[in-house]
Amino acid sequence: MFTITTESQIDLDREIAQLEQDLASLKRRRNALSPVSRLPPEILARIFFLTLPLPELAERILLPEDEPRLAQTKGRLCAVSSRWRETALAAPELWRDIHIRDRTKAQYLNFALANIGEKQAINLDAYNIDENIPEVRRILEAGNTRVLKRVSLSAEEDAMHRIFQDLEARSQGTEELELISPRSHGRLPNLPLVATVFPQLCKLCLVRWRIPSDLHQLSTVTHFALKGLAGSTVEDLRKLLTLIKSAGRIGSLELRFVKTTAIFPENILGTAQVELHYLKRLKVHTDSTLILLALLKAIRLPAGIDLVDIATFDRNELSHQLTSAVNLACSHILPPDGVGLSKVIAVAPDGAKQMPHYVGFQGFWSAKPKQLLQAVMAVPKDNAISSNPNSQFCQLYSLPFTSSANPWLLSRLRDMSIGFQPSFTFWQIIADIPTLRWLKLDAWHLDDCFLRILRGDEDTHSPSVPRIPFPVLQSLEISIFTPDLDIGYARALAHALKRRTTGAGEGKLAPIREIKFKLCTLQIDEETDILLLSVALEYTWLMKE
């Protein structure tokens, strides 16, 4: 039997080891030629960061099912190669978000803190941590020497008090604090103590807590949010108004009311008691129009405000009063030169879509692109108009936004976009705007209220029709929402514009510069082409894709 000597086996083992080394070297050389290996470490670290299951930006809470995936992702990144491990460990932004739960162990915090640079800002997200309070306090106390930029704490009332009790922390770098109560009407910890722990705090968000009476102790706060205000009472609203008065230089205010059952008498907060001179952003969402009415009547917004976002989602149709309150609250603001109107679809708790009961409008300022006025409210349907052959597709809404008694919104309006079917009375007021130059609307049928106003038709329920509708109109944009309506609607529009010109008298109206038709399903024909060019300098006919 043939056998290999011991000396020969050793030689072969050495040769195999050398070949393995050569193979590993070849693999490294080959891998070095791959695109990902050529990336600079800072680019590779950024890619690593984007692979993490980060919390939703709006809520900033890591979901329980995502927590293990976060740790696994970081571990897998470090296990690919020595270069990846070195890159990951040298990238503090991968470790800057510290998430603490009841199951979080001290070893994880040690590892995270060890890999965060001394000057790297830390974000703390502590959720459901009633049994892990020492670790939360440990990170808060790290703010004495580290930059603890943002803190979000979610805990029961008793646990929240224990977190701050005798806390030896003074976190100079904390700019944003979010305190979340799992239940409604929780009592906040002592706010003067919070002010001591976070002396430079700018943004404070309180979720499902009672309205605090000592917010003035946080004199540095300029962005304030109260969310999940459940079952608010008259006394709560009065306390809230007092809080706003004493809050100092508030630049951003957000209020969200839920589960409101109380009935609020009219003018419970009085009128114009508070002038918010420094406010740049106001957001109020509520399930009670009465709450929104009370707040808007009690405040005056400054001329330099950037955002007003109000919404009420109840079935109480108080839109006339609410519109009047909006006009008063915004009376110091330059009126917008653009307005957009649209349906707002309410979604039931089971997720099923409901019929639109709400209408939203947005006001725009061309000179200030970031400035926005936005409102959502219930409005009445106009039951006076029944001659709509497509009533199953569209509703005719009567809008109080444009009441002649409150002309602020329309006083300098140039552009208007309408995303539903308004009533005849609505179009009457719009047609009277002396500055309106550009109009965008949806077309559903050949006898809609817009064409009737344009022709100068009388209406039995609204006898006053503008003598010269849309006196300075220059451009129209029309989206066709009924199949095969486009040719008929284009011809009807051309005839209506001719009647408008004839009714005004020769030379009284400037010609329409442009008409744009969108979502067309039929090709334009010669007769329609001639008709349109007789009433407009040019038109565009865009087919539906």
TIZA-627861 format. One line per 3 residues: number of its first residue (from 1); their letters; for each residue z, x, y of C-alpha. Coordinates in pm, whole numbers. Each point is the difference from the previous one (the first is absolute). Example, Ala and Ser with C-alpha at 12.3 -4.5 7.8 and 13.67 -1.06 7.14 Angstrom:
<sites>
1> AS> 780:1230:-450; -66:137:344
</sites>
This chain:
<sites>
1> MFT> 0:0:0; -103:134:340; 284:40:257
4> ITT> 22:123:360; 243:278:69; 288:-47:241
7> ESQ> -157:251:240; -325:-200:9; 187:-326:75
10> IDL> 174:162:295; -332:122:136; -148:-348:-34
13> DRE> 300:-159:170; -41:242:288; -370:-77:22
16> IAQ> 69:-376:-5; 260:39:275; -246:199:209
19> LEQ> -268:-264:-52; 246:-271:101; 80:193:317
22> DLA> -369:43:72; -60:-371:-63; 284:-96:234
25> SLK> -141:234:263; -346:-154:-40; 147:-349:34
28> RRR> 181:102:318; -321:145:141; -190:-314:-97
31> NAL> 266:-230:148; 2:206:317; -362:-100:52
34> SPV> 78:-375:-11; 2:-186:336; 367:-98:-27
37> SRL> 105:363:-55; -176:104:317; 198:-243:212
40> PPE> 248:159:242; 364:-70:-92; 51:-226:301
43> ILA> -294:-222:-106; 120:-9:-361; 350:-95:117
46> RIF> -146:-285:204; -185:-128:-309; 326:15:-194
49> FLT> 170:-206:270; -270:-268:-15; 49:-41:-377
52> LPL> 362:-112:43; 79:-373:-36; 125:-30:356
55> PEL> 181:-316:116; -187:-266:192; -21:106:364
58> AER> 102:-346:121; 317:-19:-213; 69:366:-74
61> ILL> 181:-89:-320; -90:171:-328; -30:-266:-268
64> PED> 223:50:-307; -303:32:-229; -142:276:223
67> EPR> 314:215:3; -48:160:-346; -370:48:75
70> LAQ> 88:194:316; 213:252:-193; -256:20:-283
73> TKG> -285:69:242; 186:286:165; 90:144:-341
76> RLC> -357:-19:-127; -134:170:311; 239:289:-59
79> AVS> -96:25:-371; -378:47:40; 4:369:87
82> SRW> 208:265:167; -215:-29:313; 48:-377:17
85> RET> 375:39:-60; 30:261:276; -207:-214:236
88> ALA> 205:-314:-71; 335:173:39; -117:163:323
91> APE> -107:-337:150; 309:-159:158; -186:-323:79
94> LWR> -5:-77:-375; 377:-15:-2; 80:-134:349
97> DIH> 39:-363:-116; 331:-23:-184; 43:-321:-202
100> IRD> 348:-90:-121; 75:-282:-245; 306:-79:-209
103> RTK> -145:216:-282; -88:299:219; 172:318:-116
106> AQY> 142:282:208; -236:248:-171; -300:-180:154
109> LNF> 153:22:349; 81:369:-51; -359:67:-103
112> ALA> -145:-203:290; 222:164:263; -77:345:-140
115> NIG> -374:-57:42; 13:-148:349; -36:258:272
118> EKQ> 288:41:241; -212:-136:285; -180:-268:-205
121> AIN> 80:-358:103; 163:-209:-275; -46:-373:-59
124> LDA> 275:-176:-196; -69:-321:-190; 316:-126:-171
127> YNI> -47:-332:-176; 247:-194:-216; 252:282:15
130> DEN> 333:-183:-30; 106:238:-281; -144:320:146
133> IPE> 160:10:344; 123:366:-19; -357:127:-37
136> VRR> -114:-209:298; 285:136:212; -92:351:-113
139> ILE> -356:-34:134; 122:-160:323; 238:291:51
142> AGN> -292:237:-59; -125:-134:332; 261:224:165
145> TRV> -222:300:-72; -332:-153:-109; -246:-228:183
148> LKR> 64:-343:-155; -281:-181:180; -5:-346:-160
151> VSL> 272:-181:-195; -33:-325:-195; 313:-136:-170
154> SAE> 14:-313:-215; 342:-102:-129; 248:-284:-21
157> EDA> 228:-53:298; 301:175:-156; -207:297:-117
160> MHR> -158:41:343; 345:15:160; 112:262:-254
163> IFQ> -306:214:76; 95:33:367; 379:2:-38
166> DLE> 142:339:107; -348:150:-25; 3:356:134
169> ARS> -358:0:118; -175:37:332; -371:-15:-64
172> QGT> -165:106:325; -352:-19:-144; 6:-360:-125
175> EEL> -245:-214:197; -34:-306:-224; 264:-199:-192
178> ELI> -53:-300:-225; 298:-189:-143; -79:-264:-263
181> SPR> 236:-262:-140; -96:-149:-341; 155:-330:115
184> SHG> -27:-200:319; 275:4:265; 148:336:-94
187> RLP> 242:158:246; -117:331:137; 213:313:-4
190> NLP> 158:105:326; -290:72:235; 195:246:219
193> LVA> 52:204:-318; -373:-23:-75; -65:120:355
196> TVF> 225:301:-65; -181:90:-323; -345:-40:158
199> PQL> 38:93:369; -376:31:65; -108:-319:-178
202> CKL> -316:-159:148; -105:-264:-254; 237:-245:-169
205> CLV> -105:-263:-255; 259:-243:-138; -105:-217:-295
208> RWR> 197:-316:-99; 313:90:199; 185:-219:246
211> IPS> -98:49:361; 221:286:126; 202:-44:317
214> DLH> 45:371:74; -361:122:3; 57:133:352
217> QLS> 201:280:-167; -335:141:-117; -118:89:348
220> TVT> -279:230:-123; -183:-270:-201; -335:-97:153
223> HFA> -163:-166:-306; 201:-285:-147; -85:-233:-292
226> LKG> 200:-286:-153; -162:-131:-319; 101:-270:-246
229> LAG> 209:-195:253; 83:-291:-231; 140:-338:102
232> STV> 29:83:371; 211:-231:215; 23:-73:372
235> EDL> 287:247:23; -211:265:-174; -277:-42:258
238> RKL> 246:30:287; 147:313:-157; -352:137:-41
241> LTL> -81:-61:366; 321:177:102; -93:287:-231
244> IKS> -345:32:160; 155:-5:347; 239:283:-83
247> AGR> -237:206:-213; -112:226:284; -346:156:6
250> IGS> -151:-183:-298; -368:92:-38; -68:-185:-327
253> LEL> 162:-321:-124; -75:-168:-335; 169:-320:-121
256> RFV> -65:-182:-329; 173:-332:-70; 7:-167:-344
259> KTT> 156:-307:-167; 74:-168:332; 141:-353:-34
262> AIF> 180:-53:332; -140:-226:271; 2:170:339
265> PEN> 27:-204:321; -251:68:275; 76:287:241
268> ILG> 303:115:-197; -44:351:142; -105:-104:349
271> TAQ> -309:132:177; -91:356:101; 347:146:-49
274> VEL> -125:334:-131; -268:228:144; -96:268:-251
277> HYL> -124:265:241; -55:278:-258; -137:-207:-287
280> KRL> -332:121:-146; -7:-195:-328; 134:-347:-81
283> KVH> -32:-155:-346; 163:-333:-89; -79:-178:-329
286> TDS> 194:-313:-90; -1:-309:-216; 127:-207:294
289> TLI> -212:-64:308; 316:-108:183; 141:354:-30
292> LLA> -319:150:139; -3:-252:286; 359:83:93
295> LLK> -61:376:3; -326:-14:196; 151:-223:266
298> AIR> 292:239:42; -193:324:51; -262:146:230
301> LPA> -233:268:-130; -96:300:215; -353:57:126
304> GID> -36:324:-197; 75:-141:-347; -242:111:-275
307> LVD> 63:-253:-279; 119:-361:-11; -10:-134:-357
310> IAT> 154:-344:-54; -37:-233:-297; 167:-319:-115
313> FDR> -59:-138:-348; 147:-347:-5; -166:-342:9
316> NEL> 154:-100:334; -297:-43:230; 146:119:330
319> SHQ> -300:205:103; -28:-149:350; 359:99:84
322> LTS> -44:336:-170; -318:77:190; 173:-81:326
325> AVN> 286:234:-96; -247:279:-87; -168:-39:338
328> LAC> 335:21:181; 126:297:-203; -328:186:62
331> SHI> -40:-99:364; 53:360:119; -273:132:-231
334> LPP> -363:27:107; -184:-279:-191; -229:121:-282
337> DGV> -377:17:42; -66:-65:-370; 139:-259:-243
340> GLS> -55:-53:-372; 96:-319:-188; 22:-39:-378
343> KVI> 153:-204:-280; 313:135:-165; 37:-82:-369
346> AVA> 359:-69:-100; 94:115:-351; 245:-202:-207
349> PDG> 293:176:-176; -188:-29:-332; -287:196:153
352> AKQ> -243:-291:14; -200:-24:321; 62:-305:214
355> MPH> -232:-177:240; 9:161:345; 269:-163:211
358> YVG> 24:283:249; -224:155:261; 32:350:136
361> FQG> -132:144:321; -23:354:128; -35:111:359
364> FWS> -174:331:75; -31:224:305; -320:206:20
367> AKP> 163:250:236; 296:42:-240; -131:4:-361
370> KQL> 351:31:-145; 139:-298:189; 18:-318:-208
373> LQA> 138:-353:32; 17:-182:-333; 136:-346:-82
376> VMA> 2:-222:-310; 115:-362:10; -61:-343:-146
379> VPK> -250:-208:198; -105:-365:-28; -319:-105:-170
382> DNA> -224:-214:216; -43:-322:-198; -211:-156:274
385> ISS> -316:171:-126; -120:-142:-332; -377:59:15
388> NPN> 10:332:-181; -228:8:-305; 170:318:-125
391> SQF> 361:-112:45; 86:139:-342; -74:349:132
394> CQL> 142:-2:351; 271:-161:211; -15:-88:368
397> YSL> 304:139:177; 135:-100:336; 135:315:163
400> PFT> 267:0:271; -50:371:74; -247:-101:266
403> SSA> 193:-271:183; -110:-25:361; 367:-18:95
406> NPW> 42:356:-127; -305:191:123; 142:352:-50
409> LLS> -179:67:-330; -342:-105:130; 12:121:358
412> RLR> -214:314:-55; -150:-60:-343; -343:157:-62
415> DMS> -32:21:-381; 102:-258:-260; -27:-10:-379
418> IGF> 72:-323:-193; 39:1:-378; 39:-373:-77
421> QPS> -109:-344:124; 177:-94:326; 2:-352:139
424> FTF> -210:-146:282; 293:17:243; 41:370:-76
427> WQI> -367:68:75; 27:-192:326; 259:242:133
430> IAD> -182:307:-134; -327:-116:157; 173:-15:339
433> IPT> 112:366:-1; -183:154:299; 8:358:-136
436> LRW> -97:-45:-368; -306:218:-78; 4:65:-377
439> LKL> 71:-261:-269; 18:36:-378; 29:-307:-224
442> DAW> -63:-138:-350; -263:-268:-64; 58:-264:-268
445> HLD> -222:-295:93; -261:-116:251; 222:-225:207
448> DCF> 302:218:58; 214:-26:312; -144:318:150
451> LRI> -356:-135:4; 117:-334:138; 184:171:285
454> LRG> -302:222:64; -227:-306:24; 246:-175:231
457> DED> 68:-287:-243; 276:-244:87; 289:-53:-239
460> THS> 184:-331:-23; 335:171:-39; -64:268:263
463> PSV> -213:-152:279; 14:299:233; -285:238:-94
466> PRI> -65:318:203; -300:-43:229; -128:352:-69
469> PFP> 145:120:-332; 53:375:-37; -128:81:350
472> VLQ> -29:381:-45; -63:24:-376; -220:300:-90
475> SLE> 32:63:-375; 50:-211:-311; 81:111:-355
478> ISI> -22:-273:-265; 89:33:-370; -163:-263:-224
481> FTP> 242:-127:-266; -204:-288:-145; -295:98:-223
484> DLD> -346:-66:148; 149:-112:331; -131:297:198
487> IGY> -346:-126:108; 127:-345:91; 299:138:189
490> ARA> -212:254:189; -235:-276:117; 290:-230:93
493> LAH> 158:284:197; -324:71:187; -38:-368:96
496> ALK> 366:-16:109; -42:310:219; -310:-156:158
499> RRT> 194:-317:83; 280:215:146; -251:178:227
502> TGA> -166:-325:103; 334:-163:77; 107:290:219
505> GEG> -319:-2:205; -273:259:37; 124:351:77
508> KLA> 367:-90:-32; 64:176:-333; -87:354:-107
511> PIR> -195:16:-328; 179:76:-325; -51:370:-67
514> EIK> 48:4:-375; 64:-233:-292; 99:153:-334
517> FKL> -18:-206:-321; 185:133:-305; 17:-101:-369
520> CTL> -341:-165:14; -157:-112:-330; -347:-100:127
523> QID> -262:214:168; -70:-82:365; -320:-200:56
526> EET> -243:8:293; 114:-328:158; 366:105:-1
529> DIL> -95:344:131; -181:-155:299; 289:-240:69
532> LLS> 263:277:0; -202:228:226; -35:-288:246
535> VAL> 378:-10:54; 103:365:-59; -142:338:96
538> EYT> 41:116:-359; 152:-106:-329; 103:163:-328
541> WLM> -43:-166:-340; 214:164:-270; -43:-115:-359
544> KE> 292:-49:-236; 18:283:-252
</sites>
